[in-house]
Amino acid sequence: MILRLLFVLAIMNLSPVAQAQVVRTTSYPLEKAERKPYKILTSGKQVTVKCTGNIKTIMVWTASGHRIVEQKAVGATSYSFRVTVNEKIFFIMLRMENGSHFTEKIGVN
């Protein structure tokens, strides 16, 4: 009887240590990525940004930090510009009229 009692107590003390593994019910990545309200189209050195809403401002700079485009009060759903420097990596920042803003890295040949 005492051995059974000790056995039950030993099992009860081990139960907090032996817990089951947590099962993830969501897939990676944890959050669904929102669809971007714009597309960036490149053709050689010509870059066109097309949006579903109006663009308020657009800024483009090189990977070395030189600003090549800064246009305020665009007020249109598309904007085109030509790259005039010999770099291939650029960053584009769009600020929409609804207040949202997006930054993206692009490559140009």
C-alpha positions as CSV (number, residue, x, y, z in Angstrom):
1,M,0.0,0.0,0.0
2,I,2.8,2.4,0.9
3,L,4.6,1.5,-2.3
4,R,1.6,2.3,-4.4
5,L,1.1,5.6,-2.7
6,L,4.8,6.5,-3.3
7,F,4.4,5.4,-6.9
8,V,1.3,7.6,-7.4
9,L,3.1,10.6,-5.8
10,A,6.1,10.1,-8.0
11,I,3.9,10.0,-11.1
12,M,2.0,13.2,-10.0
13,N,5.3,15.0,-9.5
14,L,6.6,14.1,-13.0
15,S,3.4,15.2,-14.8
16,P,4.3,19.0,-14.9
17,V,7.7,18.1,-16.5
18,A,6.3,15.9,-19.2
19,Q,4.1,18.3,-21.1
20,A,2.9,17.8,-24.6
21,Q,4.5,19.8,-27.5
22,V,2.7,22.9,-28.6
23,V,1.1,22.5,-32.1
24,R,1.2,25.5,-34.4
25,T,-2.1,26.0,-36.2
26,T,-0.8,28.9,-38.4
27,S,1.5,28.5,-41.3
28,Y,4.7,30.6,-41.8
29,P,4.7,33.6,-42.2
30,L,2.5,34.3,-39.2
31,E,0.7,37.2,-40.9
32,K,-0.5,37.3,-44.4
33,A,1.3,39.9,-46.4
34,E,-1.0,42.8,-47.5
35,R,-1.2,43.3,-51.3
36,K,0.7,46.3,-52.4
37,P,-1.5,48.9,-54.0
38,Y,1.1,49.6,-56.7
39,K,3.3,48.0,-59.3
40,I,6.8,49.0,-60.3
41,L,7.6,48.4,-64.0
42,T,11.1,48.8,-65.4
43,S,12.2,48.8,-69.0
44,G,15.9,49.5,-69.3
45,K,16.5,52.8,-67.5
46,Q,12.8,53.8,-67.6
47,V,10.8,53.2,-64.4
48,T,7.0,53.5,-64.1
49,V,5.0,53.3,-60.9
50,K,1.3,52.5,-61.3
51,C,-1.0,52.7,-58.2
52,T,-4.6,51.9,-57.5
53,G,-4.9,55.2,-55.6
54,N,-3.3,58.7,-56.0
55,I,0.4,59.1,-55.2
56,K,1.1,62.1,-52.9
57,T,4.9,62.0,-53.0
58,I,7.6,59.8,-54.5
59,M,11.3,59.7,-53.6
60,V,14.0,57.6,-55.3
61,W,17.5,57.3,-54.1
62,T,20.5,55.1,-54.9
63,A,22.1,52.4,-52.8
64,S,24.9,54.8,-52.1
65,G,22.4,57.4,-50.7
66,H,22.1,59.9,-53.6
67,R,18.6,61.2,-54.2
68,I,17.7,61.1,-57.8
69,V,13.9,61.9,-57.7
70,E,11.9,63.8,-55.2
71,Q,8.4,64.8,-56.4
72,K,5.8,66.3,-54.1
73,A,2.1,66.7,-54.8
74,V,2.0,64.2,-57.6
75,G,-1.7,63.7,-57.4
76,A,-1.8,60.9,-60.1
77,T,-2.1,57.2,-60.2
78,S,1.1,56.7,-62.2
79,Y,4.5,58.3,-62.3
80,S,7.4,57.7,-64.7
81,F,11.0,58.7,-64.6
82,R,14.3,57.9,-66.3
83,V,17.4,56.8,-64.3
84,T,20.3,59.0,-65.2
85,V,23.0,57.5,-63.0
86,N,25.1,54.3,-63.6
87,E,23.9,52.5,-60.5
88,K,21.7,49.4,-60.5
89,I,20.1,49.3,-57.1
90,F,17.6,51.9,-56.0
91,F,15.0,52.5,-53.2
92,I,11.6,53.9,-53.9
93,M,9.4,55.5,-51.2
94,L,5.8,56.2,-52.1
95,R,3.4,58.1,-49.9
96,M,-0.2,57.8,-50.9
97,E,-2.9,60.4,-50.5
98,N,-4.7,58.1,-48.0
99,G,-1.7,58.4,-45.6
100,S,-0.1,55.0,-46.2
101,H,3.5,54.8,-47.3
102,F,5.7,52.1,-48.8
103,T,9.4,51.6,-49.4
104,E,10.8,49.1,-51.8
105,K,14.2,48.1,-53.2
106,I,14.4,47.7,-57.0
107,G,17.0,46.9,-59.6
108,V,17.5,48.6,-62.9
109,N,19.7,47.5,-65.8
